[in-house]
């Protein structure tokens, strides 16, 4: 049986596209992250609280004073009211489920900023940052993968699948029916998952100009056919301190 090092070596040497022009280290790092994520998802770290998919429809998000939280909370409610709970990135649609999503044991501070599903029912963790945040794109990616790995654990995922119909019913009862695009789509264990770092253009520009952030864009190199987990970066403008309900991919 080949070592993991040889597997990674072969994957690098078989990469599609111009392998001379594209740096190898970001691609190798992503392969390593995916490998570790698969291992972490076999560890069961169940949340010990009551619910994971918390109904946020009646939450008074306007009272949020932290800029990042206000941007995320407002985005969820903006999509809830104006686009049937759908966030659109380029031509791709994501159904937003909840924010400040708990997922790890009794760690009250470890909550995913925003959770959704894609059109195949794959879990999507949105790690949101605003300009001035000290976490660069790579660190933000690790934070998102941390949440995704625990939410994908057997116990947590089964709990979310059980809570999902009640959450959708609660959203509908509040007067905000979800988009028809997502009717009959439920969270699927084996569907391709995603971690999306969502931030305003100014956040990414800062790290484009520093050695610390150099090459972060290349972490999204792996295509859907190559991995069950996508790492992506999306630029989203802030309107009155709240993320817009539409965004664009960074590359």
Secondary structure, DSSP 4 states (H G I P E B T S, - for coil): ---HHHHHHHHHHT-SS-TTTS-HHHHHHHHHHHHHHHHHTTS---B-SS-SS---TT--GGG--SHHHHHHHHHHHHHHHHSTTEEEETTEEEEEEEEEEE-SBT-TT-EEEEEEE-TTS-EEEEEEE-TT-S--HHHHHHHHHHHHHHHTSHHHHHHHHHHHHHHHHHHHHTT-PPPGGGTT----TTSPEEEEEEE-HHHHHHHHTSTTTTTGGGGG-S-GGG-SEEEEEEE--EETTEE-SEEEE--
